Amino acid sequence: MNIPIYQVDAFTSEVFKGNPAAVCPLRAWIDEGTMQLVARENNLSETAFFAPEGDHFRIRWFTPVEEVELCGHATLATAFVIFTELEPARTEVRFDSLSGPLAVSRSGEMLSMDFPSQPPEACNPPAVLLEGLGGKPAAILKSADYFVVYEDEDDVRALEPRMDLLKQADLRGVIVTAPGTASDFVSRFFAPRLGIDEDPVTGSAHCALTPYWSERIGREELHALQVSPRGGELFCRASGGRVIISGHAARYMQGTITLG
């Protein structure tokens, strides 16, 4: 069995930046164990698999160690493959997912994802979180992830977290964020429980970052930078119970997976 594979750098217009995702178009679903093995072999933060369902698609995302319920950069990468390689006449694509219906539209080279809003809430953080991150947080909240706010961008950039401790935190991952100097806000994302020490650019984290910063700044339209070593740029908009997360993508590789 042969499976097409694309590798796309998401939230950047240049290869070797942004967040690389593998994208595997399927005519029909293969078994879950094989998808997990492919994701482990790819050894990227996410591998997306998608297959047609009527006039739209179903999408699933796998880290090297497990399936996840929501992934932004691999959804952006999947839409990019559909728009540029598979169905170039399309300007919008819809996906069913474990997080409900998702949509991606394109305008020129910009791709915009319609995702659920996940505002963070107050929490009692575990001691291991504070010990693992370091620095002096101004606030600690949680959504799908722990959501840690620092005073300024330098604080976020300077963090050297202990992954052995963050791996013990009970949520999916840890978002760290602060006001930006060249953007409205910056962030980083750590998910050692999922086999990802630092994710280069995390679209799904902006489901929480967007409503938080929109309320704090008092503006719906926001410019965001994820300040990982690779870096990425996102344009976000709060839209009621949804968030619009926009960015560019660049194709790095195309090939074929041979199974058996």
C-alpha positions as CSV (number, residue, x, y, z in Angstrom):
1,M,0.0,0.0,0.0
2,N,1.3,3.4,-0.9
3,I,0.2,6.7,0.8
4,P,1.1,10.1,-0.5
5,I,2.8,12.4,1.9
6,Y,3.6,16.1,2.0
7,Q,5.6,18.0,4.4
8,V,4.5,21.6,4.9
9,D,5.9,24.4,7.0
10,A,2.9,26.2,8.6
11,F,2.6,29.8,9.8
12,T,5.5,30.9,7.6
13,S,6.0,31.8,3.9
14,E,9.5,30.4,4.0
15,V,10.7,26.8,4.4
16,F,12.8,26.0,7.4
17,K,10.7,28.3,9.5
18,G,7.2,27.9,11.1
19,N,6.0,24.5,12.2
20,P,6.6,21.4,9.9
21,A,3.6,19.1,9.6
22,A,3.2,15.9,7.6
23,V,0.0,15.6,5.6
24,C,-1.3,12.2,4.3
25,P,-4.3,12.2,2.0
26,L,-6.3,8.9,2.2
27,R,-8.9,7.5,-0.1
28,A,-10.3,5.5,2.8
29,W,-9.3,5.2,6.4
30,I,-6.4,2.8,7.4
31,D,-6.2,1.4,10.9
32,E,-5.3,3.6,13.8
33,G,-2.2,1.6,14.7
34,T,-0.7,2.1,11.3
35,M,-1.4,5.9,11.5
36,Q,0.3,6.1,14.8
37,L,3.4,4.2,13.4
38,V,3.6,6.6,10.5
39,A,3.4,9.5,12.8
40,R,6.2,8.0,15.0
41,E,8.3,7.4,11.9
42,N,7.8,11.0,10.7
43,N,8.8,12.2,14.1
44,L,7.2,15.6,13.6
45,S,5.0,17.3,16.2
46,E,2.0,16.3,14.1
47,T,1.0,14.1,11.2
48,A,-2.4,14.8,9.7
49,F,-4.5,12.2,7.9
50,F,-7.6,13.1,6.1
51,A,-10.2,11.3,3.9
52,P,-13.3,12.4,2.0
53,E,-16.7,12.4,3.6
54,G,-19.3,13.6,1.1
55,D,-18.4,17.2,0.0
56,H,-16.0,17.7,2.9
57,F,-13.3,15.7,4.8
58,R,-12.6,14.1,8.1
59,I,-9.2,14.9,9.7
60,R,-7.2,13.2,12.4
61,W,-3.9,14.3,14.0
62,F,-1.2,12.2,15.6
63,T,1.9,13.2,17.5
64,P,4.7,10.6,17.7
65,V,3.1,9.1,20.7
66,E,-0.7,9.6,20.5
67,E,-3.7,11.0,18.7
68,V,-4.8,14.6,19.7
69,E,-8.2,16.2,19.6
70,L,-7.2,19.5,17.9
71,C,-4.2,20.7,15.9
72,G,-3.9,24.1,14.2
73,H,-0.7,24.0,12.2
74,A,-1.4,20.5,10.7
75,T,-4.9,21.7,9.7
76,L,-3.4,24.7,8.0
77,A,-0.9,22.4,6.2
78,T,-3.7,20.0,5.2
79,A,-5.8,22.8,3.7
80,F,-2.7,24.1,1.9
81,V,-2.2,20.7,0.3
82,I,-5.8,20.6,-0.8
83,F,-5.8,24.2,-2.2
84,T,-2.4,24.0,-4.0
85,E,-2.1,20.3,-5.0
86,L,-5.4,18.4,-4.9
87,E,-8.3,20.8,-5.6
88,P,-6.9,24.2,-6.7
89,A,-10.3,25.5,-7.6
90,R,-11.5,25.4,-4.0
91,T,-11.4,28.5,-1.9
92,E,-12.8,26.9,1.3
93,V,-12.6,23.4,2.8
94,R,-14.5,21.9,5.7
95,F,-13.3,19.2,8.1
96,D,-15.0,17.0,10.7
97,S,-12.8,16.4,13.7
98,L,-12.7,15.3,17.3
99,S,-13.2,19.0,18.1
100,G,-16.2,19.3,15.9
101,P,-16.5,21.1,12.5
102,L,-13.6,23.2,11.3
103,A,-13.2,25.3,8.2
104,V,-10.3,26.8,6.3
105,S,-10.6,29.5,3.6
106,R,-8.0,31.1,1.5
107,S,-7.6,34.7,0.2
108,G,-4.6,34.9,-2.1
109,E,-1.8,33.2,-0.1
110,M,-3.4,33.7,3.3
111,L,-5.2,30.8,4.8
112,S,-7.7,31.4,7.6
113,M,-8.9,28.7,10.0
114,D,-12.3,28.9,11.8
115,F,-11.6,27.2,15.2
116,P,-13.4,27.0,18.6
117,S,-12.7,29.7,21.2
118,Q,-11.3,28.3,24.4
119,P,-10.9,31.1,26.9
120,P,-8.6,30.3,29.8
121,E,-10.0,30.2,33.4
122,A,-8.6,30.6,36.9
123,C,-7.0,27.4,38.3
124,N,-4.9,26.1,41.1
125,P,-1.6,25.2,39.4
126,P,0.4,22.2,40.5
127,A,3.8,22.9,42.2
128,V,5.5,20.9,39.5
129,L,4.4,23.5,36.9
130,L,6.0,26.5,38.6
131,E,9.1,24.5,39.4
132,G,9.4,23.2,35.8
133,L,8.9,26.6,34.1
134,G,10.9,29.0,36.3
135,G,10.7,32.8,36.0
136,K,8.0,34.8,37.8
137,P,4.6,34.4,36.2
138,A,2.1,37.2,36.6
139,A,-0.9,34.8,36.3
140,I,-1.6,31.2,35.8
141,L,-4.8,30.0,34.1
142,K,-5.9,27.0,32.2
143,S,-7.9,25.9,29.1
144,A,-7.0,22.7,27.4
145,D,-3.4,23.6,28.6
146,Y,-1.9,25.5,31.4
147,F,-1.8,29.1,30.4
148,V,1.0,31.1,32.1
149,V,1.3,34.8,31.6
150,Y,4.6,36.7,32.1
151,E,5.2,40.4,32.3
152,D,7.2,40.9,29.1
153,E,8.5,39.2,26.0
154,D,12.0,38.8,27.3
155,D,10.7,36.7,30.2
156,V,9.1,34.3,27.7
157,R,12.2,34.1,25.5
158,A,14.5,33.5,28.5
159,L,12.6,30.4,29.8
160,E,14.6,27.1,29.9
161,P,11.9,24.8,31.3
162,R,12.6,21.4,32.8
163,M,10.7,19.0,30.6
164,D,11.0,16.1,33.1
165,L,8.9,18.2,35.5
166,L,6.4,19.7,32.9
167,K,5.8,16.1,31.7
168,Q,4.2,15.5,35.1
169,A,1.6,18.3,34.6
170,D,-1.9,16.8,34.1
171,L,-3.0,18.8,31.0
172,R,-2.1,18.5,27.4
173,G,0.7,21.1,27.5
174,V,1.8,24.5,28.7
175,I,1.3,27.8,27.0
176,V,3.5,30.7,28.1
177,T,2.7,34.2,26.9
178,A,3.4,37.9,27.3
179,P,2.9,41.3,25.6
180,G,5.0,41.5,22.5
181,T,7.4,44.2,21.3
182,A,6.8,43.7,17.6
183,S,3.4,42.1,17.9
184,D,0.4,42.3,20.2
185,F,1.6,39.2,22.1
186,V,4.1,36.4,22.0
187,S,3.9,32.8,23.1
188,R,5.8,29.5,23.4
189,F,4.3,26.0,23.9
190,F,5.6,23.0,25.7
191,A,4.1,19.5,25.5
192,P,6.5,16.9,26.7
193,R,3.6,14.6,27.6
194,L,2.9,14.3,23.9
195,G,6.5,13.7,22.9
196,I,6.9,17.4,21.9
197,D,9.3,19.3,24.2
198,E,8.7,22.6,22.4
199,D,6.3,23.0,19.6
200,P,7.6,25.5,17.0
201,V,4.2,27.2,16.3
202,T,0.9,26.0,17.9
203,G,-2.3,27.1,16.1
204,S,-4.6,25.4,18.7
205,A,-3.0,27.3,21.6
206,H,-4.3,30.4,19.9
207,C,-7.9,29.2,20.6
208,A,-7.1,30.3,24.2
209,L,-4.5,33.1,23.4
210,T,-6.9,35.0,21.1
211,P,-9.8,35.5,23.5
212,Y,-7.5,36.2,26.4
213,W,-5.5,38.9,24.6
214,S,-8.5,40.3,22.8
215,E,-10.2,41.0,26.1
216,R,-7.0,42.3,27.7
217,I,-6.1,44.6,24.8
218,G,-9.7,45.5,23.9
219,R,-9.4,44.7,20.2
220,E,-10.7,41.8,18.1
221,E,-7.9,41.8,15.5
222,L,-4.5,40.6,16.8
223,H,-1.0,40.0,15.5
224,A,0.9,37.2,17.2
225,L,4.4,35.8,17.1
226,Q,5.4,32.4,18.5
227,V,9.0,32.9,19.6
228,S,10.4,29.4,19.4
229,P,13.7,28.9,17.7
230,R,12.0,28.4,14.3
231,G,9.4,31.1,14.9
232,G,6.0,31.7,13.4
233,E,3.6,34.5,12.6
234,L,-0.2,34.4,13.2
235,F,-3.0,36.8,12.6
236,C,-5.9,36.2,15.0
237,R,-9.5,37.5,15.3
238,A,-11.9,36.9,18.2
239,S,-15.3,36.1,16.8
240,G,-17.8,35.2,19.6
241,G,-17.5,31.5,20.3
242,R,-15.0,31.1,17.5
243,V,-11.5,32.3,16.7
244,I,-10.1,33.0,13.2
245,I,-6.5,32.0,13.0
246,S,-4.7,33.0,9.8
247,G,-1.2,32.4,8.4
248,H,0.9,31.3,5.4
249,A,2.4,28.0,4.5
250,A,5.2,26.7,2.4
251,R,5.7,23.2,0.9
252,Y,9.0,21.5,1.8
253,M,8.6,18.0,0.5
254,Q,6.3,15.6,-1.4
255,G,6.7,11.8,-1.6
256,T,5.2,8.4,-1.1
257,I,5.0,6.2,2.0
258,T,5.4,2.5,1.1
259,L,3.7,0.1,3.5
260,G,4.2,-3.6,2.8
